[in-house]
């Protein structure tokens, strides 16, 4: 029996059905898991809304966990498609971050269910499941951010006294929080509490201030010359 790759959680039978049918099943599953959470999501509901039998679902996935992880994979790949070219682009770090930020806000607004699913996936209750996909989830941004910061240090655009890994982690956390703030109810309310009820109508303001904050943290420090020191 051929062993599945570590990041493939469905049976080969799932690959043999039409792309439209696969997308329908995964879109319905994403909606159910994002709305109800992993524990409360109902396989019967997913099957009914997707227009397939429960038996068919189990021909495609061994367990509910495998359907959940396949749904997460689907979301990751959707976001990778959107951000991949931006992350790989040959521009300076601030331009890259601006493009990522604009894309992330638009994606979160138009694909909020994907972000809700990602939020559900990263909770402690799903930690065991999360271990199976965490490397793939972070691979797209972690190394790219570190490489961009290191290149910025080489070019003199990023201060040399910060660790690239820590800086990449903090930048990624900020951008991830922005995505949640445009998609998840709790984070939306929290964002409005701090930034005002009309904050979701002020994308340019949000982008400008986030980039100003990141730039202030990353740019080389320039201190005025001390006239009293010989």
C-alpha positions in Angstrom: 0.0 0.0 0.0 1.4 3.4 -1.0 1.9 5.7 2.0 0.4 9.1 1.8 2.6 12.2 2.1 2.5 13.8 5.6 0.4 16.7 4.4 -2.2 14.6 2.5 -5.1 13.4 4.7 -7.7 12.2 2.2 -7.9 8.9 0.4 -7.0 8.5 -3.3 -10.7 8.2 -4.1 -11.1 11.9 -3.3 -8.7 12.7 -6.1 -10.8 10.8 -8.6 -14.0 12.8 -8.3 -14.5 16.0 -10.3 -12.8 19.2 -9.1 -16.2 20.9 -8.7 -17.4 18.1 -6.4 -14.1 18.3 -4.4 -14.5 22.1 -4.0 -18.1 21.8 -3.0 -17.3 19.3 -0.3 -14.4 21.3 1.0 -16.2 24.6 0.9 -19.1 23.1 2.9 -16.7 21.5 5.4 -14.8 24.8 5.9 -18.1 26.5 6.6 -19.1 23.9 9.1 -15.8 23.6 11.0 -15.4 27.4 11.0 -18.9 28.0 12.4 -19.1 25.1 14.8 -15.6 24.2 15.7 -14.1 20.7 15.3 -15.9 19.0 18.1 -19.4 20.3 17.3 -19.1 20.1 13.5 -21.5 17.4 12.1 -20.5 15.0 9.4 -24.1 14.4 8.5 -24.7 18.1 8.0 -21.6 18.4 5.8 -22.7 15.5 3.7 -26.2 16.8 3.2 -25.1 20.4 2.3 -22.5 19.0 -0.1 -25.0 16.8 -1.8 -23.2 13.5 -1.0 -24.0 10.6 1.3 -22.2 10.1 4.7 -20.9 6.8 3.3 -19.3 8.7 0.4 -17.5 11.0 2.7 -16.0 8.0 4.5 -14.9 6.7 1.1 -12.9 9.9 0.8 -11.7 10.4 4.4 -10.9 7.8 7.0 -12.0 10.1 9.9 -13.5 13.4 10.8 -10.0 14.6 11.7 -8.8 13.9 8.2 -11.7 15.9 6.7 -10.8 18.7 9.0 -7.1 18.7 8.1 -7.9 18.5 4.4 -10.1 21.5 4.9 -7.3 23.4 6.6 -4.9 22.4 3.8 -7.5 23.8 1.3 -7.5 27.1 3.2 -3.7 27.2 3.4 -3.3 26.5 -0.3 -5.8 29.2 -1.1 -3.9 31.8 0.9 -0.5 30.5 -0.5 -1.8 31.2 -4.0 -2.6 34.7 -3.0 0.5 35.5 -1.1 3.1 33.4 -2.8 4.1 35.8 -5.5 4.2 38.7 -3.0 6.4 36.9 -0.6 8.8 35.9 -3.4 8.9 39.3 -5.0 12.2 41.1 -5.4 11.4 44.3 -3.6 12.5 45.9 -0.3 11.0 44.7 3.0 8.6 47.6 3.5 7.2 47.3 0.0 6.8 43.6 0.5 5.0 44.1 3.8 2.7 46.7 2.3 1.7 44.3 -0.5 1.2 41.4 2.0 -0.9 43.6 4.3 -3.1 44.8 1.5 -3.6 41.3 0.2 -4.2 39.9 3.7 -6.9 42.5 4.5 -8.7 41.9 1.2 -8.5 38.2 1.6 -9.8 38.3 5.2 -12.7 40.5 4.2 -13.8 38.3 1.2 -12.8 34.9 2.6 -13.6 35.4 6.2 -14.6 31.8 6.7 -11.1 30.7 5.8 -9.6 32.9 8.5 -12.2 31.8 11.0 -11.2 28.2 10.3 -7.5 29.0 10.7 -8.4 30.7 14.1 -10.3 27.5 15.1 -7.4 25.3 14.0 -4.8 27.2 16.1 -6.7 26.9 19.4 -5.3 24.7 22.3 -8.2 22.2 21.9 -6.8 21.4 18.4 -3.2 21.3 19.4 -2.7 17.7 18.6 -4.1 18.1 15.1 -2.2 21.3 14.7 1.2 19.5 15.1 0.6 17.7 11.8 0.3 20.9 9.7 2.2 23.6 11.6 5.3 23.3 9.5 3.4 23.8 6.3 1.4 26.6 7.7 4.4 28.6 8.7 6.8 27.7 6.0 5.5 30.2 3.5 6.0 33.3 5.7 8.6 32.4 8.4 11.7 32.0 6.2 10.6 34.7 3.7 10.2 37.2 6.5 13.6 36.2 8.0 15.3 36.4 4.6 13.8 39.8 3.9 14.9 41.1 7.3 18.4 39.7 6.9 18.6 41.3 3.4 17.4 44.6 4.9 20.2 44.4 7.4 22.7 43.8 4.7 21.3 46.8 2.7 21.3 49.0 5.8 17.5 49.4 5.8 16.9 47.3 8.9 18.7 47.8 12.2 21.5 45.3 12.9 20.8 44.8 16.6 17.7 42.7 16.3 17.4 39.0 15.7 15.9 38.2 12.3 13.9 35.2 13.7 12.4 37.2 16.5 11.6 40.2 14.2 10.0 37.8 11.7 7.9 36.2 14.5 6.6 39.6 15.8 5.8 40.9 12.3 3.9 37.7 11.4 2.0 37.9 14.7 1.0 41.4 13.9 -0.2 40.5 10.4 -2.0 37.4 11.6 -3.8 39.5 14.2 -4.9 41.9 11.5 -6.4 39.0 9.5 -8.3 37.9 12.5 -9.5 41.4 13.1 -11.2 41.5 9.7 -12.8 38.1 10.0 -13.5 36.9 13.5 -16.2 38.4 15.7 -14.2 38.7 18.9 -11.2 40.3 17.1 -13.5 42.6 15.1 -15.1 44.0 18.3 -11.6 44.3 19.9 -10.3 46.2 16.9 -13.2 48.6 17.0 -12.8 49.1 20.7 -9.3 50.3 20.2 -9.5 52.0 16.8 -13.1 53.2 16.5 -16.4 51.9 15.2 -15.6 53.1 11.7 -12.2 51.4 11.5 -13.3 48.9 8.8 -14.1 51.8 6.5 -10.5 53.1 6.8 -8.2 50.6 5.1 -5.7 53.2 4.0 -5.4 54.5 7.6 -4.9 51.0 8.9 -2.2 50.1 6.4 -0.4 53.4 6.9 -0.3 53.1 10.7 0.7 49.5 10.7 3.5 50.1 8.3 4.7 53.2 10.2 4.8 51.1 13.4 6.8 48.3 11.7 9.2 50.7 10.1 9.8 52.5 13.4 10.7 49.1 15.0 12.9 48.0 12.1 14.7 51.0 10.8 18.3 51.8 12.0 18.5 54.1 14.9 19.9 57.5 14.2 21.0 59.5 17.2 21.8 63.2 17.1 25.5 64.1 17.4 26.5 64.9 21.0 28.4 68.2 21.0 29.5 67.8 24.6 31.5 64.6 23.8 35.1 65.1 22.6 
